[in-house]
Amino acid sequence: MISELVIDTLTRAFLLEEPKEGLIIHSDQGSQYSSKEYFNLVNKLGLVQYMSRRGNCYDNAVIESFHASLKKEMVCVEGLVTKRYIKTMVFDYMEFYNKERRHSFLGNVSPVEFEKLQKKLVLG
């Protein structure tokens, strides 16, 4: 596994969301997340890295659930396609998943709507 993909993803997410210093970044113990390059980026951005314990399958339950939804709900692609096309399809699905798709665990609202509701509760 190469760390380039997770470094690019973290960089884009950081620029898009502009999180406060000290945000916890959770991952498994994969080589891409334990690479020196990824570790240096996390520190440079002022984030805190947390890795799941070995053999603790529940730490990754949320992302595993997302991957299951992605596989079930995203249209299956047959034949040869470009890496760029797949990236675009996954990005479009993630936009739908976060902004439009209702989640029963969140009270049948989208994650973006849930976040807005939580901010209202906290900020008044």
HELIX and SHEET records of a PDB file:
HELIX    1   1 GLU A    4  GLU A   17  1                                  14    
HELIX    2   2 LYS A   36  LYS A   44  1                                   9    
HELIX    3   3 CYS A   57  ASN A   60  5                                   4    
HELIX    4   4 ALA A   61  GLU A   73  1                                  13    
HELIX    5   5 LYS A   83  LYS A   99  1                                  17    
HELIX    6   6 SER A  104  LEU A  106  5                                   3    
HELIX    7   7 PRO A  111  LEU A  123  1                                  13    
SHEET    1   A 2 ILE A  24  SER A  27  0                                        
SHEET    2   A 2 VAL A  48  MET A  51  1                                        
END                                                                             
